[in-house]
Structure formats: structure tokens, C-alpha cells
């Protein structure tokens, strides 16, 4: 019996670096809803915030694995201050 894998693409990055939604996945949202307790509006806001962080890293040329790790760690450690600091720059 052969097993196949199907990709579930949610977002795509255009050649100019912008990230666009591809196709909303009902299953992914159901799973996130179950594990996070967030509603759809909260999840979309959270995803938009994370996209903003990724776009910020692209704009600032943060592409070294250590810098990416540090940036993501800062985001998760103190999200509110990180977002304020990011918006100032």
C-alpha cells in the first residue's frame, strides 16, 4: 500500500517578498480553535501580527538563523513590548 502526502498551502510568498493568503484551511482553523481557545477573529489577528513580524524581518534583512531565533524569542517572551519596539523602527 502506497502512502501519499498532499500539501496544504495556506500562504505564498511572492517574488517581491510580500506574503499573501492562498487558501483558508478549515481543518487548520478547527485544530487551532481547539488548542488555543481563540475564535476566528482572534486567530486572524494573531496571524496578521505574525505576518507583520515576518515582513519586518524581511525589511530588516534578518536572515541569519541566530538573528531569526533571537527575534522570534523576543516576540514570544514579551510580545507587547516587541510589537511597540518594532513599530517605532
C-alpha positions as CSV (number, residue, x, y, z in Angstrom):
1,X,0.0,0.0,0.0
2,X,1.5,3.3,-1.1
3,X,1.1,6.4,1.1
4,X,0.7,9.8,-0.5
5,X,1.2,13.2,1.0
6,X,-0.8,16.3,0.0
7,X,0.4,19.8,0.7
8,X,-2.0,22.2,2.3
9,X,-0.7,25.7,1.2
10,X,-2.1,28.5,3.4
11,X,0.2,31.3,2.4
12,X,2.5,32.1,-0.5
13,X,5.4,34.5,-0.8
14,X,5.5,36.5,-4.0
15,X,8.9,37.2,-5.7
16,X,8.7,40.8,-4.3
17,X,8.7,39.4,-0.7
18,X,5.0,40.0,0.1
19,X,3.1,37.2,1.8
20,X,-0.4,36.5,0.6
21,X,-3.2,34.2,1.8
22,X,-3.6,31.3,-0.6
23,X,-6.5,29.2,0.6
24,X,-8.0,29.1,4.1
25,X,-7.9,25.7,5.6
26,X,-10.9,24.7,7.7
27,X,-9.1,21.8,9.3
28,X,-6.2,24.0,10.4
29,X,-8.6,26.6,11.9
30,X,-10.6,23.9,13.7
31,X,-7.4,22.5,15.2
32,X,-6.1,25.9,16.2
33,X,-9.5,26.8,17.7
34,X,-9.4,23.6,19.8
35,X,-5.9,24.1,21.1
36,X,-5.8,27.9,21.6
37,X,-9.4,28.6,22.6
38,X,-9.3,31.6,20.1
39,X,-12.2,32.5,17.9
40,X,-11.8,33.1,14.2
41,X,-11.3,36.9,14.6
42,X,-8.6,36.4,17.3
43,X,-6.8,33.8,15.1
44,X,-6.8,36.1,12.1
45,X,-5.5,39.0,14.2
46,X,-2.8,36.7,15.6
47,X,-1.8,35.5,12.1
48,X,-1.7,39.1,10.8
49,X,0.6,40.0,13.7
50,X,2.9,37.1,12.9
51,X,2.9,38.1,9.2
52,X,3.9,41.7,10.3
53,X,6.8,40.2,12.3
54,X,7.9,38.2,9.2
55,X,7.6,41.2,7.0
56,X,9.6,43.3,9.5
57,X,12.4,40.6,9.4
58,X,12.4,40.7,5.6
59,X,12.6,44.5,5.6
60,X,15.5,44.5,8.1
61,X,17.3,41.6,6.3
62,X,17.1,39.4,9.3
63,X,18.1,36.2,7.7
64,X,20.7,34.7,9.9
65,X,19.4,31.7,11.8
66,X,20.6,33.1,15.1
67,X,19.1,36.5,14.5
68,X,15.8,34.9,13.4
69,X,15.8,32.8,16.5
70,X,16.5,35.8,18.7
71,X,13.8,37.8,17.0
72,X,11.2,35.1,17.4
73,X,12.2,34.5,21.0
74,X,11.8,38.2,21.8
75,X,8.4,38.2,20.2
76,X,7.2,35.3,22.3
77,X,8.9,36.4,25.5
78,X,7.3,39.9,25.6
79,X,5.0,40.3,22.6
80,X,3.6,43.7,23.6
81,X,6.9,45.4,24.1
82,X,8.4,43.7,21.0
83,X,5.5,45.0,18.8
84,X,5.9,48.5,20.2
85,X,9.6,48.5,19.5
86,X,9.0,47.1,16.0
87,X,6.5,49.8,15.1
88,X,9.0,52.5,16.3
89,X,11.6,51.4,13.8
